[in-house]
């Protein structure tokens, strides 16, 4: 053995420093760890990155992301005025604890999982009630997914959760593709017919391993009650051929999740596969349910793809893009921009027992989330995956609709009518009939992944729709009413811009408003309507900064 000379003093110091570093790391919050991981790939990250956003930028951004609308003028003024050093963190906690978060996140999960499909077997109202009650009870994400993947529609209490299967008509290929995309972050559609020619990770046997959980499934409709439920046969493997195989060799697969061993399936004697044998009039009940096995195996903390996909989608919700982006293209040729960050979030998601609020809250409290969207001097064309600046991203259709109701003052007026102790359910009952037409007019086509797409019909709707014009009519509590009572032009401009854009007007904007109000024989009511409409339909309002 060769002995090397050791400087004992240096050695001891290095050990002490290592221990201190370890202790410091353990004492860090998740938000601090997030910032450290975001900064890792770029030298002098803090010097290059944009500063933190202003208080008004923050309250608009975080209110939209956590409860799906913009803040009131009073909330904005109070937040800016507060000298509490912890006000941002406390605001995040308050928003996540509010019933409004559950109501908003119901729409997030609904759009994500059902992609605006039309009702077929389960009414949307029942499905949304199931999601909302789950969120109000702070039901963990993994439990919700297990319930959805287990539900067959027989149990009346859990029938709403069966919408995921039933309103896809139980089509096994569609279900396979959607489960792989939405819960595992991989789009295996191409692998239905062959191994992906360019992506090594996407194999045909992976697709059919998942497909085998559903190839025995079908929608059964009771002849008497006319009620449809999700049923399952007790026999049959998934067989497949590659379209690229000249020999046309037929292969078969039992149920298997990639990265895991095949599901052990008990051997059954022919004719003894069922608790209840299926007929045209009777729903069959097999002794062994492949689909039940999927629900147990997929939504587990030790199944990395499930936790990683969930964490990645929460990150994308807050940051405008995924660490793996696009969200459903996780493979070796499309690696995570920050793999260690994704691993960290996935582990913390599991550690938090899949409490989505814990992850959303820590992301919101990070510097990465709170960065200004204004480019700092010297920084040109930063890559979005670097997170050097805050992302500029369009509002979702739901965010836009409810932001319109808040900006116009419709929400405030209804809240005033209902009283100070108004419950969220009562308020939402008033808002939904107004929000729904706006959402439908702007939404992506049913069955497609949600995303922003500017279309001519959207512009025409915003320009000409009578409903939007009706929201601008002055009524007690509305923005138009409040503006009509303000005589000072500068105060008028502040109320207008704070109410709609959640920012103070520039000096030029104040002067412009003053000029408009100062014109002889001005129709103040008409001017107010035009000004509010102009700001609500502006690009600035449609986007989040």
NORDAMO-V551311 format. One record per residue. RES is the residue in one letter. PHI is phi in degrees with one decimal (none if undefined). Layout:
((RES | PHI) (RES | PHI))
This chain:
((X | none) (X | -92.4) (X | -96.4) (X | -104.5) (X | -66.4) (X | -125.1) (X | -82.0) (X | -60.5) (X | -63.7) (X | -63.6) (X | -61.8) (X | -62.3) (X | -61.7) (X | -65.2) (X | -62.4) (X | -61.2) (X | -63.1) (X | -63.0) (X | -65.5) (X | -64.4) (X | -62.6) (X | -64.3) (X | -63.4) (X | -62.3) (X | -62.6) (X | -65.6) (X | -82.8) (X | -71.8) (X | -77.6) (X | -61.7) (X | -61.2) (X | -67.0) (X | -65.0) (X | -57.9) (X | -63.3) (X | -65.0) (X | -71.4) (X | -61.4) (X | -78.4) (X | -52.0) (X | -70.1) (X | -120.3) (X | -66.2) (X | 54.2) (X | -55.0) (X | -62.5) (X | -70.0) (X | -86.6) (X | -72.3) (X | -66.9) (X | -69.6) (X | -66.5) (X | -69.5) (X | -70.9) (X | -60.8) (X | -68.8) (X | -61.5) (X | -65.6) (X | -65.5) (X | -66.4) (X | -61.8) (X | -73.9) (X | -68.1) (X | -62.3) (X | -74.6) (X | -105.1) (X | -129.9) (X | 78.9) (X | -149.4) (X | -97.6) (X | -72.7) (X | -75.4) (X | -60.4) (X | -62.6) (X | -63.2) (X | -65.1) (X | -62.3) (X | -63.7) (X | -66.0) (X | -65.8) (X | -69.0) (X | -62.9) (X | -102.0) (X | -64.9) (X | -68.0) (X | -101.5) (X | -64.5) (X | -69.1) (X | -63.0) (X | -67.0) (X | -64.1) (X | -57.4) (X | -62.4) (X | -66.3) (X | -65.4) (X | -68.1) (X | -81.9) (X | -79.0) (X | -58.3) (X | -60.6) (X | -63.7) (X | -62.4) (X | -64.1) (X | -70.0) (X | -69.7) (X | -58.3) (X | -67.8) (X | -61.6) (X | -68.9) (X | -60.3) (X | -65.8) (X | -64.8) (X | -86.9) (X | -106.8) (X | 51.5) (X | 59.7) (X | -66.5) (X | -71.2) (X | -64.4) (X | -126.8) (X | -119.8) (X | -124.2) (X | -61.6) (X | -57.9) (X | -60.1) (X | -70.0) (X | -61.8) (X | -66.9) (X | -64.0) (X | -60.3) (X | -62.7) (X | -64.2) (X | -63.3) (X | -64.3) (X | -71.1) (X | -63.5) (X | -85.1) (X | 56.5) (X | -65.4) (X | -60.8) (X | -57.9) (X | -65.8) (X | -66.0) (X | -60.2) (X | -64.0) (X | -59.9) (X | -63.1) (X | -66.5) (X | -76.3) (X | -94.4) (X | -67.2) (X | -117.5) (X | 92.4) (X | -76.0) (X | -71.8) (X | -58.5) (X | -64.0) (X | -101.0) (X | -58.7) (X | -54.8) (X | -66.2) (X | -75.0) (X | -57.7) (X | -54.9) (X | -82.1) (X | -64.3) (X | -79.8) (X | -100.0) (X | 57.2) (X | 64.0) (X | -68.2) (X | -62.9) (X | -69.4) (X | -63.0) (X | -63.6) (X | -59.8) (X | -63.0) (X | -72.2) (X | -65.1) (X | -63.3) (X | -71.8) (X | -80.5) (X | -112.7) (X | -121.8) (X | 72.9) (X | -130.8) (X | -102.6) (X | -95.6) (X | -55.5) (X | -61.6) (X | -74.8) (X | -63.3) (X | -106.8) (X | -172.6) (X | -59.5) (X | -62.5) (X | -68.8) (X | -121.3) (X | -103.2) (X | -62.9) (X | -74.9) (X | -98.6) (X | -108.2) (X | -63.3) (X | -68.8) (X | -66.3) (X | -58.5) (X | -77.1) (X | -63.2) (X | -75.7) (X | -58.4) (X | -64.1) (X | -71.6) (X | -122.2) (X | -65.0) (X | -91.9) (X | -88.8) (X | -162.6) (X | -89.9) (X | -108.9) (X | -112.3) (X | -69.0) (X | -64.0) (X | -84.2) (X | -85.3) (X | 65.1) (X | -89.2) (X | -96.1) (X | -134.0) (X | -90.4) (X | -119.3) (X | -147.6) (X | -84.6) (X | -105.5) (X | -147.8) (X | 110.5) (X | -96.5) (X | -88.6) (X | -106.1) (X | -156.9) (X | -131.6) (X | -87.2) (X | -67.7) (X | -92.1) (X | -88.5) (X | -63.8) (X | -80.7) (X | 53.2) (X | -71.0) (X | -89.2) (X | -113.0) (X | -137.5) (X | -143.6) (X | -88.7) (X | -67.9) (X | -158.7) (X | -95.7) (X | -58.5) (X | 75.3) (X | -127.8) (X | -69.9) (X | -60.8) (X | -70.9) (X | -70.1) (X | -118.9) (X | -64.1) (X | -76.8) (X | -117.5) (X | -67.5) (X | -55.7) (X | 91.4) (X | -118.9) (X | -81.1) (X | -121.7) (X | -73.9) (X | -130.9) (X | -70.3) (X | -76.5) (X | -138.3) (X | -64.7) (X | -99.8) (X | -124.9) (X | -75.8) (X | -74.3) (X | -126.3) (X | -74.1) (X | -69.2) (X | -125.5) (X | -103.6) (X | -65.4) (X | -64.5) (X | -62.8) (X | -64.9) (X | -61.4) (X | -57.3) (X | -73.9) (X | -84.4) (X | -74.9) (X | -85.3) (X | -124.8) (X | -65.5) (X | -90.0) (X | -98.4) (X | -54.5) (X | -59.1) (X | -67.3) (X | -65.9) (X | -65.0) (X | -64.4) (X | -60.5) (X | -65.5) (X | -63.1) (X | -70.7) (X | -66.0) (X | -61.7) (X | -63.6) (X | -59.5) (X | -86.5) (X | -105.9) (X | 90.5) (X | -159.2) (X | -84.2) (X | -65.7) (X | -99.6) (X | -141.4) (X | -61.4) (X | -64.0) (X | -106.3) (X | -120.6) (X | -81.8) (X | -160.9) (X | -61.8) (X | -87.0) (X | -133.4) (X | -70.3) (X | -64.5) (X | -66.3) (X | -135.2) (X | -58.3) (X | -68.9) (X | -65.7) (X | -63.6) (X | -61.3) (X | -60.8) (X | -63.9) (X | -63.5) (X | -64.6) (X | -69.4) (X | -62.7) (X | -65.4) (X | -59.6) (X | -81.8) (X | 56.6) (X | 60.7) (X | -81.9) (X | -64.3) (X | -63.9) (X | -60.0) (X | -73.0) (X | -58.4) (X | -63.3) (X | -69.5) (X | -64.1) (X | -62.4) (X | -86.0) (X | -81.6) (X | -64.5) (X | -56.8) (X | -73.1) (X | -90.2) (X | -69.5) (X | -66.3) (X | -86.4) (X | -80.6) (X | -66.2) (X | -71.9) (X | -60.2) (X | 90.0) (X | -102.3) (X | -121.2) (X | 47.4) (X | -67.0) (X | -75.0) (X | -59.4) (X | -75.2) (X | -86.4) (X | 58.5) (X | -76.2) (X | -133.4) (X | -66.7) (X | -74.2) (X | -95.0) (X | -139.5) (X | -70.2) (X | -69.5) (X | -66.8) (X | -59.9) (X | -67.8) (X | -59.8) (X | -62.0) (X | -60.6) (X | -75.1) (X | -68.0) (X | -61.0) (X | -63.9) (X | -74.0) (X | -63.1) (X | -70.0) (X | 92.5) (X | -59.9) (X | -62.1) (X | -62.0) (X | -63.5) (X | -67.9) (X | -63.0) (X | -65.2) (X | -65.3) (X | -73.1) (X | 105.2) (X | -65.0) (X | -96.8) (X | -61.5) (X | -86.7) (X | -58.8) (X | -62.7) (X | -66.2) (X | -66.1) (X | -63.5) (X | -63.5) (X | -79.7) (X | -82.4) (X | -54.9) (X | -61.2) (X | -82.8) (X | -76.3) (X | -57.3) (X | -61.0) (X | -66.5) (X | -60.9) (X | -62.6) (X | -68.5) (X | -104.7) (X | -70.1) (X | -68.3) (X | -56.3) (X | -58.9) (X | 86.6) (X | -104.6) (X | -59.4) (X | -63.8) (X | 178.3) (X | -83.2) (X | -144.9) (X | -73.0) (X | -130.6) (X | -60.0) (X | -63.7) (X | -65.5) (X | -61.9) (X | -64.7) (X | -62.0) (X | -65.4) (X | -80.5) (X | -123.2) (X | -67.7) (X | -67.0) (X | -61.2) (X | -62.4) (X | -63.0) (X | -65.1) (X | -66.3) (X | -87.5) (X | -66.3) (X | -69.7) (X | -144.1) (X | -52.5) (X | 98.8) (X | -74.9) (X | -64.6) (X | -60.0) (X | -64.5) (X | -62.2) (X | -67.1) (X | -65.3) (X | -94.6) (X | -96.7) (X | -96.8) (X | -74.7) (X | -63.4) (X | -68.6) (X | -65.5) (X | -59.2) (X | -63.4) (X | -63.7) (X | -63.0) (X | -63.5) (X | -73.4) (X | -65.8) (X | -67.3) (X | -102.3) (X | -105.1) (X | 53.6) (X | -153.3) (X | -80.1) (X | -71.5) (X | -73.6) (X | -62.5) (X | -64.0) (X | -67.7) (X | -62.5) (X | -64.1) (X | -62.7) (X | -62.6) (X | -61.4) (X | -63.0) (X | -63.3) (X | -69.9) (X | -84.3) (X | -68.4) (X | -66.9) (X | 55.2) (X | -69.3) (X | -81.5) (X | -60.9) (X | -62.2) (X | -67.6) (X | -64.3) (X | -59.8) (X | -58.6) (X | -67.5) (X | -66.4) (X | -62.5) (X | -61.5) (X | -61.3) (X | -72.4) (X | -66.5) (X | -100.1) (X | -78.1) (X | -62.7) (X | -59.2) (X | -69.5) (X | -71.7) (X | -115.9) (X | -100.3) (X | -120.6))
